Amino acid sequence: MTPATITVVVALLALGVLALFLWRLRTIGGRVGSFQCALRRSSRWVPGIAAYTRDALVWYDVVSLSRRPRHRWDRDELLLEDRVVRPDLRHGGTLVEARFAHHGEPVELSAQAPAFEGLVSWLEASPPGARSRGVY
């Protein structure tokens, strides 16, 4: 193979991966109940897309080709413990950093205020008796 052929093949593969990546983001982000958020891992925030399903909140890494969520938290076991409201200096508006517990493990999410309000509404709308505690 000539260097030009190799360059074309590599460029086509890169374009294919980019197209797959963008298709994945559009598909996940276009679902009803999906919203942009960040998940705290160790000491840093990792951007992602969360989506409510009937029974769980799922979270996808932004930088990934996987169609499967990286994290899944059962709706009945996801308890809001605390939240801090901050101005969003990058995009305007308000950010909410929230701390949840899921099976006793901490989960920290950060999202725009309207997305967070939707998440709280989804949690509160769980069937009667399914949620026994939590701060709303």
C-alpha positions in Angstrom: 0.0 0.0 0.0 1.2 3.5 -0.8 1.4 6.2 1.8 -1.5 8.0 0.2 -3.7 4.9 0.4 -2.8 4.4 4.1 -3.6 8.1 4.8 -7.0 7.8 3.1 -7.9 4.6 5.0 -6.8 6.1 8.3 -8.8 9.3 7.6 -11.9 7.3 6.6 -11.6 5.2 9.8 -11.3 8.4 11.9 -14.3 9.9 10.2 -16.3 6.7 10.9 -15.4 6.7 14.6 -16.3 10.4 14.8 -19.6 9.8 13.1 -20.3 6.9 15.5 -19.4 9.1 18.5 -21.7 12.0 17.3 -24.5 9.6 16.5 -24.2 8.1 20.0 -24.3 11.5 21.7 -27.3 12.6 19.6 -29.2 9.3 20.4 -28.6 9.4 24.1 -29.0 13.2 24.5 -32.2 13.1 22.4 -34.1 10.7 24.7 -37.0 12.0 26.7 -35.7 12.5 30.3 -32.1 12.9 29.4 -30.0 15.9 30.5 -26.4 17.0 30.6 -24.7 16.6 34.0 -21.4 15.8 35.6 -20.5 13.0 38.0 -17.9 13.5 40.7 -15.3 10.8 40.5 -12.6 11.2 43.2 -11.9 14.9 43.2 -12.9 15.8 39.7 -16.1 16.3 37.8 -16.6 14.1 34.7 -19.1 15.3 32.0 -21.9 13.0 31.1 -25.5 12.5 30.1 -28.0 11.2 32.6 -31.4 9.8 31.7 -34.4 8.7 33.7 -35.9 5.3 32.9 -39.0 3.9 34.6 -37.0 2.3 37.4 -33.5 3.9 37.4 -31.3 6.9 36.7 -28.6 5.9 34.2 -25.4 7.9 33.4 -23.3 7.8 30.3 -19.8 9.1 29.8 -19.6 11.8 27.1 -16.3 10.5 25.8 -17.1 6.9 25.0 -18.4 4.8 22.1 -20.4 2.5 24.4 -24.2 2.5 24.1 -24.5 1.1 27.6 -24.6 3.4 30.7 -21.5 3.4 32.9 -23.7 3.8 36.1 -27.2 2.8 37.0 -28.9 3.9 40.2 -32.3 2.3 41.2 -35.0 4.9 41.6 -36.3 3.5 44.9 -32.7 3.4 46.4 -31.6 6.9 45.2 -31.9 9.3 48.1 -31.2 13.0 47.9 -29.2 14.1 50.9 -28.0 17.6 50.2 -27.7 20.2 47.5 -25.7 23.4 46.9 -26.8 26.0 44.4 -24.1 27.9 42.6 -24.0 30.4 39.8 -22.9 28.9 36.5 -20.1 31.2 35.4 -19.5 29.4 32.1 -23.1 29.2 30.7 -25.1 31.6 32.9 -27.9 30.4 35.0 -27.6 28.3 38.1 -25.9 25.0 38.8 -27.0 22.5 41.4 -24.4 20.2 43.0 -26.3 17.4 44.7 -25.2 14.6 47.0 -27.3 11.4 46.8 -26.9 8.0 48.6 -27.5 4.8 46.7 -27.2 1.6 48.8 -25.2 3.7 51.3 -22.7 4.8 48.7 -22.3 8.5 47.9 -23.3 9.8 44.4 -22.5 13.4 43.5 -24.1 15.0 40.4 -24.0 18.5 39.1 -26.6 19.8 36.6 -28.3 23.0 35.5 -31.1 24.0 37.9 -34.0 23.1 35.4 -32.5 19.6 34.8 -32.0 19.1 38.6 -35.7 20.2 39.2 -36.8 17.6 36.7 -34.7 14.9 38.5 -36.2 15.8 41.8 -39.7 15.7 40.3 -38.9 12.2 38.8 -37.8 11.0 42.2 -40.8 12.4 44.0 -43.2 10.8 41.4 -42.2 7.3 42.3 -45.1 5.0 43.3 -46.5 5.6 46.9 -44.6 3.7 49.5 -41.6 3.1 47.3 -39.6 5.9 49.0 -39.4 6.0 52.7 -36.9 8.8 53.3 -34.9 11.5 51.6 -34.6 15.3 51.4 -36.6 17.1 48.8 
